[in-house]
């Protein structure tokens, strides 16, 4: 049977190879037909089929697919986990989640979470005046928290207090002691009682890439002394009822549940102490930090987490309950500000591969060698013919030495460019044969462990890393990547990815893996005339709002997709990507001025003798105007 026959590589094999079942949280799976499928409950559909449906209406790639149903399901899972944990523990308070919109302010995300979250009193958090203006007008539950975090000026506070006058459950978190005077002064001006939260700078720190966002050196928060001073002043002025919330943020993407337990215990004890002083906040806000397992390894690695959603909820509930019961304090309303855990899974960036480059490919024939080539050429060909399991290490070292000699001879003029090209190609073929030998060995020498990476192809995909996954470029965040189709064919090549930006940083050479960070991605050979689609998964948190227009590549198209119970595909909304004109205007240019400058260039060119007739001028203007209103990506 041929090695690439469908039966020799199954959907289960593909699932294991790309780790889909480990990181997808049940939302994506490999279908028996080789297509990656999206699934929410009983509704499922093929991702390539969704793409073909959109392309059939004239939509082009790259594109982000958004699934509002996943957002709704994430809400249900998070709230369900806390409800179950509270019922089991006998917790006498309730849970209220808050979505921090800084994680993703896209309209479909905020509106879906606000409307679907009304069933659980899910609130929204703003860290700026613009975000507050956005969330004040959302259709949330009347008891949902409108949480105001971050540093504030008078206008920020005034807008928040107007929200209270409108009947919204707006809470203003004091990030520093000096904000108290501002809040009380403006509240008196407007004649409204403020709801105040106190951000306490807990000593405990989280774990993972954002560990430094918590602890004693955290950017935000009051010290113990400042916390007491605020409580005492409010009591002295008869405003103790204004103190509604104690807020303690541990960090983002906390990978270790033990770190969470320690931090929550400190926050709970602080709440208990406030209660004993007579200040009894209604809410205990334990901030964000609920991690997403990007690689599926269920470890404390930065791209993972050693706990699940149920364990997280139980840890918070039981830790707070025990602290309160020990001190006979009331059980507060538990609040978390989970953003990443709500939004990461709902978005997939679909990018088409447009080219393949690699050392193992011989795209062009080489010119013939001279009649008497340099002896180094023959030496390399002899090594190539004699690679065996017994001498592969010796051959490798000799080939590396010969390659160094090649560079020296070429620099001194003793080796021609043609001879150099033949030596380089033979060197790559030697490495390929050495790698073939090592694949059958139980032990691979350390110096040969990187052969796969060295010999990997570079698959060039039509996207910008700085738009689709900026956290990979900025902080090394790993995202699951997998082909969307041909998953019942055994991948025969390995590759790194390059985007189409003119920047050497626009590459992906680290991939999720259950055992380690993989340096290459298993991929299939490209077929002439057939698309090859890759999906970058779990990009729904932060990537949209952190994206930048490097090389003036703008926002990509996005489709909001809802799947019916029988697999029918509904495109609820399509948002076109940014046109070149919009991106150019964002950096200070006006398109009408650009067109004027083009006319000036044409006039100057003709004055210097360039032959342009009216038809040429019209063709150039038409092309220029077309590009200004065109998609910034390859079409």
C-alpha positions in Angstrom: 0.0 0.0 0.0 1.4 3.5 -0.8 2.7 5.3 2.3 0.4 8.2 1.7 -2.8 6.2 1.3 -5.6 7.6 3.3 -5.9 4.5 5.5 -2.3 4.8 6.6 -3.0 8.1 8.4 -6.3 8.6 10.2 -8.1 11.4 11.7 -7.0 10.1 15.1 -3.4 10.2 13.9 -3.8 13.9 12.9 -5.4 14.7 16.2 -2.4 13.3 18.0 0.1 14.9 15.7 -1.4 18.5 16.1 -2.7 18.0 19.6 -6.2 19.2 18.6 -8.0 17.3 21.3 -5.6 18.6 24.0 -5.9 22.4 23.3 -9.3 22.8 21.6 -11.5 22.4 24.7 -13.9 20.4 22.5 -14.5 23.3 20.1 -12.5 21.9 17.2 -11.9 18.3 16.0 -10.5 16.4 13.1 -13.3 15.0 10.9 -13.2 11.6 9.3 -13.0 13.4 5.9 -9.8 15.1 6.9 -11.3 18.5 7.5 -10.9 20.4 10.8 -14.4 20.9 12.2 -15.8 23.5 14.6 -18.2 22.1 17.2 -20.4 23.8 19.8 -22.7 21.3 21.5 -24.3 19.1 18.8 -23.7 21.7 16.1 -20.6 21.2 13.9 -19.3 22.2 10.5 -16.2 21.9 8.4 -13.9 25.0 8.5 -12.7 24.6 4.9 -16.4 24.4 3.9 -17.0 27.7 5.7 -14.1 29.3 3.9 -15.3 28.0 0.5 -18.8 29.4 1.2 -17.3 32.8 1.9 -14.9 32.7 -1.1 -17.9 31.9 -3.2 -19.4 35.2 -2.3 -16.3 37.1 -3.4 -14.6 37.2 0.0 -10.8 36.6 0.0 -8.2 35.3 2.4 -6.6 35.9 4.9 -9.7 36.0 7.1 -10.7 35.7 10.8 -13.6 33.3 11.5 -15.5 34.2 14.7 -18.0 31.9 16.4 -20.3 33.8 18.7 -21.7 30.4 19.9 -18.3 29.7 21.4 -18.4 32.9 23.4 -21.8 32.0 24.6 -20.6 28.5 25.6 -17.6 29.9 27.4 -19.9 32.0 29.5 -22.0 29.0 30.3 -19.0 26.9 31.3 -17.4 29.5 33.5 -20.7 30.4 35.3 -21.7 26.7 35.5 -18.4 25.8 37.1 -18.8 28.4 39.9 -22.5 27.6 40.4 -21.6 23.9 40.9 -18.7 24.6 43.2 -20.8 26.9 45.3 -23.6 24.5 45.6 -21.3 21.7 46.6 -19.4 23.8 49.1 -22.6 25.4 50.6 -21.3 28.9 49.7 -23.8 31.5 50.8 -23.0 34.1 48.3 -23.1 34.1 44.5 -20.8 34.5 41.6 -20.7 37.4 39.1 -18.3 37.5 36.3 -16.9 40.7 34.7 -15.5 40.8 31.2 -12.5 43.2 30.8 -13.0 44.6 27.3 -9.3 45.4 26.9 -9.0 41.7 26.0 -11.0 42.2 22.9 -13.2 45.3 22.2 -14.5 44.0 18.9 -18.2 44.7 18.6 -19.3 41.1 18.2 -17.3 40.1 21.3 -18.6 42.8 23.6 -22.2 42.6 22.5 -22.4 38.8 22.6 -20.9 38.6 26.1 -23.1 41.5 27.3 -26.4 40.1 25.9 -25.7 36.4 26.6 -24.2 37.2 29.9 -27.4 38.9 31.2 -28.6 35.4 32.3 -25.7 35.4 34.8 -25.4 39.1 35.6 -22.2 39.2 33.7 -20.6 42.7 33.8 -18.1 44.7 31.8 -14.8 46.4 32.8 -13.3 49.5 31.5 -9.7 50.7 31.9 -10.1 54.0 30.0 -12.6 56.7 29.2 -13.2 55.3 25.7 -13.9 51.9 27.0 -16.3 53.3 29.7 -18.2 55.2 27.0 -18.5 51.9 25.1 -19.7 49.7 28.0 -22.1 52.2 29.6 -24.5 51.8 26.7 -24.4 48.0 26.4 -27.5 45.9 27.1 -26.4 44.3 30.4 -28.4 42.9 33.3 -29.4 45.7 35.8 -27.3 44.1 38.5 -24.3 43.5 36.3 -21.1 45.3 37.4 -19.8 48.1 35.3 -16.2 48.0 36.6 -14.0 51.1 36.3 -10.3 50.2 36.7 -7.1 52.0 35.8 -5.9 55.6 36.4 -8.6 58.2 36.2 -9.1 61.9 35.7 -12.1 64.0 36.5 -13.9 63.2 33.3 -13.4 59.5 33.7 -14.9 59.7 37.3 -17.7 62.0 36.2 -18.8 59.7 33.4 -18.8 56.7 35.7 -20.9 58.6 38.3 -23.4 59.6 35.6 -23.7 55.9 34.9 -24.8 55.4 38.5 -27.3 58.2 38.1 -28.7 56.3 35.1 -29.2 53.2 37.4 -26.1 51.2 36.3 -24.2 49.2 38.9 -21.0 51.2 38.3 -18.1 50.6 40.7 -15.1 52.8 40.7 -11.9 51.0 41.7 -9.3 53.2 43.5 -5.9 52.3 42.0 -4.0 54.8 44.2 -4.8 56.6 47.4 -5.1 60.1 45.8 -8.1 59.0 43.7 -10.4 59.0 46.8 -10.6 62.8 47.0 -11.5 63.1 43.3 -14.3 60.5 43.5 -15.9 62.0 46.7 -15.6 65.6 45.3 -17.3 64.8 42.0 -19.9 62.6 43.7 -20.9 65.5 45.9 -21.1 67.8 42.8 -23.4 65.4 41.1 -25.4 64.4 44.2 -24.8 60.7 43.8 -23.5 58.1 46.2 -20.4 56.4 44.6 -19.8 52.7 44.7 -16.1 52.4 45.6 -13.8 49.5 45.1 -10.3 49.2 46.6 -7.5 47.6 44.6 -5.3 46.0 47.2 -1.7 45.2 46.3 -1.4 41.7 47.5 2.0 40.2 48.2 1.4 36.9 46.4 2.4 36.7 42.8 1.1 34.6 40.0 3.1 32.4 37.6 3.9 32.4 33.9 4.8 35.1 31.4 2.9 37.8 33.2 4.0 37.0 36.8 5.4 40.5 37.3 1.9 42.0 37.0 1.2 41.0 40.6 3.0 41.1 43.9 4.6 44.0 45.7 5.9 45.6 42.5 2.5 45.6 40.7 1.6 48.7 38.8 -1.7 49.2 40.6 -3.0 48.9 44.1 -3.1 50.3 47.6 -0.8 49.3 50.4 -2.2 47.9 53.7 -1.8 51.3 55.3 -3.6 53.1 52.4 -6.4 50.5 52.5 -7.0 51.2 56.2 -6.8 54.9 55.7 -9.6 54.8 53.0 -11.8 52.6 55.2 -11.3 54.9 58.2 -12.0 58.1 56.2 -15.2 56.7 54.8 -16.3 55.6 58.2 -15.5 59.0 59.7 -17.5 60.8 57.0 -20.5 58.4 57.4 -19.9 56.9 53.9 -19.0 53.3 54.9 -21.8 52.2 52.7 -19.9 53.5 49.6 -17.2 50.8 50.1 -18.7 48.1 47.9 -15.7 46.0 46.7 -12.3 44.7 47.6 -10.3 44.0 44.5 -7.2 41.9 44.4 -5.6 41.1 41.0 -3.1 38.2 40.9 -2.0 38.4 37.3 -2.7 37.2 33.8 -2.5 33.6 32.4 -1.6 32.1 35.8 -0.3 28.7 35.0 -0.1 27.1 38.5 -3.2 26.6 40.7 -1.0 26.6 43.8 -0.1 30.3 43.1 -3.8 31.1 42.7 -4.7 29.4 46.0 -2.0 31.4 48.0 -3.1 34.7 46.4 -6.8 34.1 47.0 -6.1 33.2 50.6 -4.4 36.5 51.1 -7.2 38.4 49.4 -9.8 36.5 51.5 -8.0 37.3 54.7 -7.8 40.9 53.8 -11.6 40.9 53.2 -12.1 39.3 56.6 -10.0 41.9 58.3 -12.0 44.7 56.7 -15.2 43.0 57.9 -13.8 42.9 61.5 -13.2 46.7 61.2 -16.8 47.3 60.4 -16.3 47.8 56.6 -18.1 44.9 54.9 -17.6 45.0 51.1 -20.4 43.3 49.2 -18.0 42.1 46.5 -14.7 40.3 46.6 -13.1 40.8 43.2 -10.3 38.3 42.6 -9.4 39.7 39.2 -8.2 37.9 36.1 -5.7 35.1 35.7 -7.8 32.1 34.6 -5.4 30.6 32.1 -5.9 29.1 28.6 -4.1 25.8 27.8 -2.6 26.8 24.5 -0.5 23.8 24.0 -2.7 21.2 25.8 0.1 19.9 28.0 -1.7 20.7 31.3 1.5 21.9 32.9 2.9 25.1 34.5 4.6 26.0 31.2 3.8 29.6 30.1 1.5 28.4 27.3 -0.4 26.0 29.5 -2.0 25.5 32.9 -2.0 22.7 35.4 -5.7 23.0 36.2 -9.0 23.2 34.5 -12.0 25.4 34.9 -13.7 23.3 37.5 -10.6 23.2 39.7 -10.2 26.9 39.4 -13.7 27.6 40.5 -13.5 25.1 43.4 -10.2 26.7 44.5 -11.6 30.2 44.7 -14.9 29.1 46.3 -13.4 26.9 49.0 -10.5 29.2 49.9 -12.8 32.2 50.4 -15.4 30.1 52.2 -12.9 28.7 54.7 -11.4 32.1 55.5 -14.9 33.6 56.0 -16.2 30.7 58.1 -13.1 30.8 60.4 -13.8 34.5 61.1 -17.6 34.2 61.0 -17.6 36.8 58.2 -20.4 36.9 55.6 -19.7 35.2 52.3 -19.1 38.0 49.7 -20.3 38.0 46.1 -17.3 36.5 44.3 -16.2 38.4 41.2 -13.6 37.4 38.6 -12.5 39.3 35.6 -11.8 36.5 33.2 -11.2 37.7 29.6 -8.7 35.4 28.0 -10.7 32.3 29.1 -13.9 33.7 27.6 -12.6 34.9 24.3 -9.5 33.0 23.2 -11.2 30.0 21.6 -13.8 31.9 19.5 -11.5 33.2 16.7 -9.5 31.4 14.1 -7.1 33.2 11.7 -7.3 31.4 8.3 -4.1 32.0 6.2 -3.4 30.5 2.8 0.1 29.2 2.0 1.3 30.9 -1.2 4.8 29.5 -1.6 7.4 27.1 -0.2 11.1 27.7 0.1 13.6 25.3 1.4 17.1 23.7 1.4 15.6 20.3 0.5 14.0 21.7 -2.7 15.9 22.1 -6.0 13.7 24.6 -7.9 16.3 25.4 -10.5 18.9 23.4 -12.5 22.5 24.4 -11.9 25.0 25.3 -14.7 27.4 22.5 -15.5 30.7 22.3 -13.7 33.9 23.1 -15.4 35.9 20.2 -16.9 38.3 20.2 -14.0 36.3 21.4 -10.9 37.9 22.1 -7.6 38.7 18.9 -5.7 36.3 20.0 -3.0 33.3 19.3 -5.3 34.4 15.7 -5.7 35.0 15.3 -2.0 31.5 16.3 -1.2 30.0 14.0 -3.8 32.0 11.2 -2.4 30.6 11.9 1.1 27.1 11.9 -0.3 27.5 8.4 -1.8 28.8 6.9 1.4 26.4 7.9 4.2 25.6 4.8 6.3 24.3 4.1 9.8 27.9 3.4 10.9 29.6 6.5 9.6 26.9 9.2 9.5 28.5 11.3 12.3 31.9 11.3 10.6 30.3 12.2 7.3 28.4 15.0 8.9 31.5 16.5 10.5 33.5 16.2 7.3 30.6 17.9 5.4 30.5 20.8 7.9 34.3 21.2 7.6 34.2 21.2 3.8 31.4 23.8 3.8 33.6 26.1 5.9 36.5 25.5 3.5 34.2 26.3 0.6 33.5 29.8 2.0 37.2 30.4 2.5 38.1 29.3 -1.0 35.4 31.3 -2.5 36.4 34.5 -0.6 40.0 34.1 -1.9 38.9 33.5 -5.4 39.9 29.8 -5.7 36.3 28.6 -6.1 33.9 29.8 -8.7 30.2 30.7 -8.1 29.2 27.6 -10.1 31.4 25.4 -8.0 30.1 27.0 -4.8 26.5 26.3 -5.9 27.2 22.6 -6.5 28.9 22.3 -3.1 26.0 23.9 -1.3 23.5 21.7 -3.0 25.5 18.6 -2.2 25.9 19.7 1.4 22.1 19.9 1.8 21.6 16.5 0.3 24.2 15.0 2.7 22.3 16.5 5.6 19.1 15.0 4.3 20.6 11.5 4.1 22.1 11.9 7.6 18.7 12.9 8.9 17.1 9.9 7.2 19.6 7.7 9.1 18.9 9.4 12.5 15.2 9.0 12.2 15.6 5.3 12.7 17.9 5.5 15.7 16.9 5.2 19.3 19.3 8.0 20.2 20.1 11.1 18.2 23.4 12.8 19.0 22.9 16.3 20.5 24.6 18.0 17.6 22.1 16.5 15.1 18.9 17.3 17.0 18.4 20.5 15.0 18.6 18.8 11.6 14.8 18.9 11.2 14.8 22.7 11.8 17.8 23.3 9.6 16.3 21.3 6.7 12.7 22.5 7.2 10.9 24.4 4.5 9.7 27.9 4.9 6.0 28.1 4.0 5.1 31.6 3.0 1.5 32.5 4.0 -0.6 35.4 3.0 -0.9 37.2 6.3 1.0 39.6 8.6 2.1 38.1 11.9 1.9 41.6 13.4 -1.8 41.6 12.7 -2.8 38.0 13.2 -0.7 37.0 16.3 1.3 40.0 17.5 1.8 38.3 20.9 3.9 35.7 19.2 6.3 38.4 17.9 6.2 40.5 21.1 6.3 38.0 24.0 6.8 34.6 22.4 3.2 33.5 23.0 2.5 30.1 21.4 -0.7 29.5 19.4 -1.9 26.2 18.0 -1.4 26.0 14.3 -2.7 23.2 12.0 -3.8 22.6 8.4 -7.5 22.9 7.9 -7.7 20.0 5.5 -5.9 17.0 4.1 -5.7 15.7 7.7 -6.2 12.0 6.6 -3.0 12.3 4.6 0.3 11.9 6.3 2.3 15.1 6.3 5.6 14.5 4.5 7.4 17.8 5.2 8.2 20.1 8.1 8.2 23.8 7.9 8.4 27.1 9.6 6.1 29.9 8.6 6.9 33.3 7.1 4.4 36.1 6.6 4.4 38.5 3.6 5.6 41.5 5.6 9.0 42.9 4.8 10.4 42.1 8.2 12.6 39.2 9.2 10.6 39.1 12.5 7.5 38.1 10.6 8.1 34.4 11.1 6.8 31.6 13.3 9.5 29.1 14.2 8.0 27.9 17.6 4.9 25.7 17.7 2.9 24.0 20.4 3.8 20.5 21.4 2.7 18.3 24.3 6.3 17.5 25.3 8.3 20.6 24.4 8.2 23.7 22.1 8.4 22.3 18.5 10.7 24.1 16.1 8.8 23.1 13.0 5.3 22.3 11.9 4.3 19.1 10.1 2.8 20.1 6.7 1.8 18.5 3.4 3.4 19.1 0.1 1.8 21.9 -1.9 -0.2 20.9 -5.0 -0.2 23.0 -8.1 -3.6 24.8 -8.4 -4.9 23.7 -5.0 -5.1 25.9 -1.9 -3.4 24.9 1.3 -5.0 26.5 4.3 -3.6 26.8 7.8 -5.5 27.9 10.9 -4.0 29.9 13.7 -6.2 29.0 16.7 -7.1 30.6 20.1 -6.4 34.1 18.8 -9.6 35.6 20.2 -7.9 37.3 23.2 -5.7 40.4 22.9 -4.5 39.7 19.3 -7.3 41.9 17.7 -6.6 44.9 19.9 -2.8 44.6 20.0 -2.5 44.1 16.2 -0.5 46.8 14.4 -0.2 47.9 10.8 3.5 47.1 10.2 4.3 47.5 6.5 0.8 49.1 6.3 -1.0 45.7 6.3 -4.4 46.5 7.8 -7.1 44.6 9.6 -8.2 41.4 7.8 -11.7 40.4 6.8 -13.7 38.8 9.5 -16.8 36.6 9.3 -19.2 36.0 12.2 -20.4 32.4 11.7 -23.2 30.6 13.5 -23.6 26.8 13.0 -27.1 25.2 12.9 -28.0 21.9 14.5 -27.8 20.1 11.1 -24.5 21.7 10.2 -25.9 24.6 8.2 -23.6 27.6 8.0 -25.0 31.0 8.8 -22.9 34.1 8.1 -24.4 36.5 10.6 -22.1 39.4 9.6 -19.1 40.0 7.4 -16.8 42.9 8.3 -14.5 43.8 5.4 -10.8 44.3 6.1 -9.2 47.7 5.9 -8.5 49.1 2.5 -5.1 50.6 1.8 -6.6 54.1 1.8 -7.7 53.7 5.4 -4.4 52.4 6.6 -2.5 55.2 4.8 -4.8 57.8 6.3 -4.1 56.4 9.8 -0.5 57.5 9.4 -1.3 61.1 8.4 -1.9 61.1 4.6 -5.0 62.1 2.7 -5.9 60.2 -0.5 -6.9 63.3 -2.4 -3.5 64.8 -1.7 -1.8 61.5 -2.8 -3.7 61.7 -6.1 -2.6 65.3 -6.6 1.0 64.3 -6.0 0.6 61.5 -8.5 -0.5 64.0 -11.1 2.5 66.1 -10.3 4.8 63.1 -10.7 3.3 62.4 -14.1 3.8 66.0 -15.2 7.4 66.1 -14.0 8.1 62.7 -15.7 6.8 64.1 -19.0 8.8 67.3 -18.6 11.9 65.1 -18.3 11.2 63.3 -21.6 9.3 60.2 -20.4 6.9 59.1 -23.1 3.4 59.0 -21.6 0.3 59.4 -23.7 -3.3 59.9 -22.4 -3.9 56.2 -22.4 -0.8 55.6 -20.3 -1.8 58.3 -17.8 -5.3 56.9 -17.5 -4.0 53.4 -16.9 -1.6 54.5 -14.2 -4.3 56.6 -12.4 -6.8 53.7 -12.6 -4.2 51.3 -11.1 -3.2 53.7 -8.4 -6.8 54.5 -7.4 -7.6 50.7 -7.4 -4.8 50.0 -5.0 -5.9 52.7 -2.7 -9.3 51.0 -2.3 -8.0 47.5 -2.4 -7.2 44.9 0.2 -3.8 45.3 1.7 -3.0 41.6 1.4 -2.1 39.5 -1.7 -5.1 38.9 -3.9 
